[in-house]
Amino acid sequence: MNLAIATFVVCAATAIAVAAMLLVRRRAPEGSYFQDGDRAAGIFGVLAAGFAILLGFVIFLAFERYDAARSGSEAEALILVQQFETAQFLPARSGARLSGELICYGRWVVHREWPDMEAGKTTLLNPWAVSLFKTIRSTSPRTIPAQSAYDKWLDHTADRETARNDRTHGAAGVIPTSLWIVMLFAACVIFAFILFFADPAEGAVTQGMLMGSVVSVMTAMLLLLGFLDNPYRDGPGSLQPASMERTLEVLQEAKTALGETAVPPCTAEGELQ
């Protein structure tokens, strides 16, 4: 969520709401349109409480998905390092190829999948995951350490796919359109209800504060919900591929330390070369 755009939206919504309140106030009777202010305030409390409970529950649900996406991206990057270590115990030829394909996998995540997720798209398959599967399937471990590493590799693969699912599902959003409609409808009802509190006997600043404070908070909360529904969009707090980028640096240093000179079978952006 772009902070400047969010600030503009909140200010614009608040300004429009305050202007509407002051406009209605010109023709409103003294004491507001309600003859019994206490009863009206009680009804408003019910409306506001219902909206707040629904919004709080949905934000909690969206934050869980946000946290799962963040944890998934970090876990996926960590498992990539673990698989690189495991590959060193496999037959030399297969281990070297797997090491290169793991780097290509990470590059594809950073340079191809992440831009897609920022745009709200979900990449169905990382092509290097297929290459990794083909390579490990053609591997024939003969020693006990190699056989143990082979089994461990398969376990890591399952964990990596689970972590990837958590990461990619965060880009799809978890809030259905019907729920957005209900929340926007509730916000409009609350806005209309507050207009009936217009009272020319009260100061314009007081009336503006009455409307502006409620509308600004509701707008900010809905914007927060929109951000949590797709945490990969550009802006403060958005999820970035920092974990995977750090992992790629670690893998490159590890290759150098191990004396591996084989070049990964991909470009710097993860494309097959």
N, C-alpha and C positions, 0 to 999 in steps of 0.2 A: 504494500500500500504506500503510494507516494505521499509523503507527509505534507507537502505543499498543497496537493490536490485535496487531501482529506481536510486540511484546515480551511481551504476555500469552501468546500461543501458544507462544513459545519457552520461557518460564518454566513454563507448564503442562505441556508435553511433557517438559521436563527433570525436573520434580518427579515426574511419574508414573513416568518411567523409573527415577529414583533409588529411589523407593518400591518398585517392583517388584524392583530389585536387592537392596535390603535385606531384602525379604520372602523372596526365594529364598535369600539368604545364611544365614537362620536354620536351614535344613535341609540346606544344602550340606555335603559332606564337606570336611575340611581339605585345602587344596591345589587346590581347585576340582573340578569334575566331570571334568576332563581328567586322565588319568594322565601324559600327556606334554605339559607346558605349552608347550615349544618348538615342537612340531609343531602344536599348536592355534594358537599365535601366528602361525605361518607361513600356516596356512589363513585366519586372520582377515585377514592382510595381503593375501592374494589377493582376498578378498571386498571389503575396503575399497578396494583399488586399482581393482578393476573398477567399483565404484560411483562412485569419484572421477573416473575417466576418462570414464565415461558422463555424469555430471553436469556435468563441465567442458565437454565437447563441446556438450551441450545449452544450457548457459548462454552459451557463445560464439555459438551459432546464434541464441539469443534476443536477445543483445546486438546482434548485427548487425541484426536486425529493428528493435530499439529505436533504433539509430543511424540507420537508414534512415528511420524514421518522423520522427525529429527533423529530419534533413536535408531530408526532403520538405516538412515544414511550413514550414521557413525558406525553401526554394526557391520554394514556391508563393506566399508572401507577397512575395518579391522580384520574381517575375515579374509579379505584379499591378501593382507600381509601374512596371515596364518597359512593360507594356501601356498603362497610363495615359499615359505619355509618348508612346508610339507613336500613341495615339488623337488626340493634338493635331495630327498631320500629316494626318489624314483630313479629308474634307469636314466643315465646321463642325457641321452638324446631326447627322450620324452620330457624330462625335467626342464631342460633348456627351452624347449618349445612352449611348455606350459608357462614358464616364467615370462616369456615374451607376450604370450596371449593374455596373461593377467594384466600386464601393463596396458595392452590395447583395450582390454575391458574397461579399465579405469579411465582411460582417455575418452572412450566413447561415452561414458557416464557424464564426464565433465563437459565435453564439447558438443555432444549431440542430445543426450537425454535431458540435461538440465535446461537448455533453452526451450525444449519442447514443454517441459513442466512449467516453466515461467509463463508460457503462452496458454496454459491450461490443458495441454494435450498429454496423453499417456502413451509412452512408447511401449509397444507390446512385447518386444523382444530385443535383447542385446545380442547382435550377431556373434560377438566373441564368446558368449556363453555356449553357443552351438559349437564353435571351434574348440573350446575347452573340453566339451563333452566328447567330441570326435577323437581328440588327442588322447584323453584318458582311457577311452574305450579301446584304442589300439595299443595301449601299454600292456606289457606282459611282465609283471614283477616276479622275480625268481627268488630273490633273497628274502629272509624274514623281515628285515627293516623295510624293504621295498613293499612287501605285501601289507605290512602294518600302515605304511604311508598311503598306500592305495585306498585302504578302508577309511583312513582318516580324511583323505581328500573327498571321498563321497559324502561323508558327514558334513564337511565344511561346505560342500556344494549345496546341500539341502538348507543349511543355515543361511547361506548367502542369498539363495532365492527367496527365503522367507523375509529377510531384511530388505531385499529389493522390492518385494510386494508392499511392505510397510511404507517404503519411501515413495513409490509411484502412486499408491492409492491416495496420498495426500494431495496430489495434483488434480484428482478427479472431483474433489469436493464431497462433503457428506450431508449437506443440507438440501433437501428436495425443494423444488420450485413451489410446491403447495405450502410448505412451511414458511417460505419467504413471503408468499401472498398473505398468509394469516398474520404474520408479524407486521407487515406494512399496513394492513387493514386496521390492526389494533392501534398502531401509531397514529393513523389518520383519525380514528374515533377519539382518541385522547386529545388530539389537537383541536378537533371540532368541539369537544366538551369544554375545553378550557376557554374557548371563545365566548361561551355563555356566562363566564365569570367577568366579562367586560363591564366595568363600572366607571362612569364619568366622575363619580365623587372621589375616586382615588386618583393619585398622581399618575402621570404618564410613565414615569420611570418605574413606579411600582408595578403597573400593569405590564410594562415591557419585560420587567424581570420575571414576573409570574409566567409569562409565555416563553420567553427566551431561555430560561434555565431548563425548563422541561424539554423543549424541542432540541436544544443543543446537546443535552445528555442522551436523548433517544437517538439522535443522528450519529453521535460519536460511538454509541454502543453498536448500532447497526453496521457502521463502517468497520469496527473491530471484528464483528462477526464475519463480514465479507473477507477481511484479511485472513482470519483463521481458516476460512473455508478453502483458501488457496494460498498457503504460506510461501509459495515459490515466486510470487509476483515481486517485482522490484520494489524496494522501499525498506525503511528501517524495520529490523526484526525479521526480514525474510530469510528463508533458509538458503544457504549458499553451499557450493560443493567444496568447502574448505577441508573437510575430512578426507575426501577422495584426492584432492590436490596434494595434501600432506602425505598421503599414502604413496602416491606416485613418486614423490621425492624420496621417500624411504626406500621404495623398491629400486629406484635408480642407484641410490647409494649402496644398497645391498648387492646389486649386480656388480658394481665396481669393486666392492670389497671381496667378492667371491671370484673375481677375475673373469667374469663372463663377458665376452666380447660380441656375442650374437646380438644383432639389431632386431628389435621387435618388428613383427610382420605388419606394421601399420604406420600411418603418418602420425604427426604430432596431434592431430584431431581425432585419431582413432579409426580413420578410414583404411580399408585394405589397400596395400600397395603391392 
